Amino acid sequence: MRGFFFVILSLNLAFGADFITPKEYAKMLYENPRGISCKKCHGAEGKGQILGYYTHKDKKKAYEIPNIQNLSFERFKEALTKEQDVKSIMPTYSLTNDEINALYNYIKQVSKEK
């Protein structure tokens, strides 16, 4: 009987090492969901940042990317699924509902850790 449990434990260790945790999966999605990183624009923790500067009517203005940590789930999902305005630089990712949920939970978790 002891040998049986050893075999099961060995199989779990051998095959279980290939899987990633839900947090690792969500982090992977955040850093590269479909070849375009959320992290590059919204920052490592989703706090937003200044992406660059532009000139409008001879005045230098910052192109600010919004903080996504405090969005409701509905607003978060809408931003990822709604066809974006022509002026927006937010890409359409074609994410599944499970991927959107994982990303949202990851942002909430990261914001609580800091």
N, C-alpha and C positions, 0 to 999 in steps of 0.2 A: 504494500500500500504506500509506503514511504517513497518508493521508486516512482510510482505513478504521479505523486505530487511534485516530485523533482522534475519529471519530464514536462508537466504542465507549466511549472515555473520557468523552466528553461525555454519553452516555446514562447511564453509571454515576453521574456526578456529579449529573445532573438527577434521576434516579429514586432513587438511593441515599440522598439526603438525607432522604427521607420515612420511612425505617426507623429503628427504635430498636435500641440494642444490647441484648444479653441482660441486662446489669446495669441498664440504664434500665427495661426491662420489669419486672424483678423489683422494683426500687424502686417503680415505679408500683403494682404489686400490693401491696407492703407498706404503702404509704401510703393505698391505697384499693381493696382487693380486690373488694368488693361493696357499696360505699357505707359500709362501717364500717372505719375505719383500724386496722391492727395497731399503727401508730406511736403513736396516741393513748394506748393502754394500756401497751404494752411499751416505749415510748420510741423515739427515733430509731435507736438501735443494738440494740434488743432486750434491753437490760440489765434491764428491769423498772423499776418505780417505784411510788410510793404514789399511788393513784388518788384517794383521798379518805379521810375518817374517818367513823366511826359510833360510836354509844354502845351498849355492851352491859353490862348490870348496873351502870349508873352509871359505867362506865369508858370513856374515849375510846380507840378502837382504830383502827389504820391498816388500810385495805383495800389490801393489797400485791399488785401484779401481778408474777408471776414473771419471772425472767430466762429468756429462751429461747435464748440464745447457745450454751449447752452441752448442749442436748438432743440425744439420739440422733435419727437420722432417723425411726426407728420411733415414738418417743414424740411427736415433732413432728407426724408424719402422723396419729397417733391423736388428738391434741388438735384437729386441724382437721377430722377426718372422723367421729369418734365423736359420737353424740348426747350432748349435755352434760347433766349433772346439773341438776335444777331450781334448785339454789342457785347454780350457776355463772352468771357473766355473759359467759362466752366464747361468742361467736356461732357459728353454723354457717354457713360460707361457700359450700358447694357448689363447691369448687375442683376442677379437674381434676388428674390426677396430674402433668402437666407444670407446672401452676401451683404445686403443692405443692413440687415439686423446685426450681423457680426461687426460691421464697420461702426454702426451706431453704439453698440455696447463697448467696443474697443475705445472709442473717443470718450465715452462717459467714464470708463475705468481709468484711462490715462489721466484725465482731468482730476480725478479724485486722488490719484497717487502723488501728484505734485503739489 
